[in-house]
Amino acid sequence: MTSHSPDPENPLALDEALGDLLDQIAEQLGSPVPAHLQAALRAVPRHLFLPPTLWLRDGNGGHEPCDRESAPDRWWRAAYSDAPLVTQFTESPDGDRVPSSSASMPSVVVRMLRALSAEAGHSVLEIGTGTGFNAALLAFLCGAGNVTSLDVDPELTRRAQRALKASGQQPDVVCADGAGGWRPNAPYDRIIATCAVRTVPLPWLEQTVTGGLLVIPWDTAWCNFGTLIATKQADGTAEGSLAPYGSFMLLRAQQIDAELRAVIPREREGQEPERSTTGLSPWSVAGDDLDAQMYIGLRVPGAWHVWDTEVAEARTRLWLADGRTASWACVDYDGQQTATFSVSQYGARKLWDEVTGAYEEYVAAGRPGVHRHRLRLIPDGRSTRLEVSVPA
């Protein structure tokens, strides 16, 4: 990146920053950015959509502020880095400040737009306006009059509208709950979400034309990873696969499930958990293997996990829970042996047994990557039902 003081009004400085960003994205993609997306990125400067204060990773699992006035060089480098940038925090019910909006990693933006295959004249619905940057790119690609963008947050909507006006791209930006889609401008050739879902809202499927594409970040209670790319079928279903990228905040309407993660389960007085041992390492199912984690997440619905190193009985414990059934399990590592781990399970669901079964299926199937999954979305009453398969 350039090291001299940034001047957004200087075309040479902006051109250099954009060139650096395109190089970073190409390195992530393993190939040059497609020409039409290069043109969009050059026509819609990212810094126009960022607030004066960004929140950057501090290297310790948290974030630290970066202010444009007091640290212009750092702010500018962040604006044109291939990194996600937190742009807003909100206070959770327990008093913690948690990220509630961010500017997505530009290489992921490019991957999703490449998958969307949006062209001039396509009608597009975006769920999650956020900063407005992606809406501006879509407006450049398809024409502003063909793009509708929704966000549930009134303040974010106002900021995005101001930024879009400054950029010269002005799609239809509406403050509304994205879970309902937007019927006034339906149907759509393309629907793209900048938030993750665990269940695709039925209106999204209904408001997509036959043959249209949906590009939606996917989330399971076990693992937040992957992006669904699906085509609407003539029978009202949609079929597609997962792409191995994308980790987004949940759609606001579906965040209640995520909030269940906030409290680590404990063995309560009067509970009599089932005790056993296992030879399956907890790190195999909740470690660095995202393919395994996604496989488990799709097949053990509602189960989430959290690591705990502050327990007297073990050096490290993996907790599993399903808040809807009050079921929980834990797997203990005592720091001395690795061949056998102690297991406790309680509730209607034997969660460790379910996870073990899913992992054994994963291994037997040849450890399929995220991209091997085939997903089918089926209208089911007021929602959609998911069918998952891994072709041989």
ABEGO torsion letter per residue (X at the ends): XBABBBBAABAAAAAAAAAAAAAAAAAAAGBBBBAAAAAAAAABBAAAABBABBBBBAGAGBBBBBBAAABAAAAAAAAABBBBBBABBBBBAAGBBBBABBBBBAAAAAAAAAAAGBBBGBBBBBBGAEAGAAAAAAAAAAEAAABBBBBABAAAAAAAAAAAAAAGBBBBBBBBBAAAEBAAAOBBABBBBABBBABBBAAAAAABBBGBBBBBBBBBAABBBEBBBBBBBAAGBBBBBBBBBEBBBBBAAAAAAAAAAABBBBBBBGBBBBBBBBABBAAAAABABAAAAAAAAAABBGBBBBBBABBAABABBBBBBBAAAGBBBBBBBAGABAABBBBBBBEABBAAAAAAAAAAAAAAAGGBBAAABBBBBBBBEABBBBBBBBBX
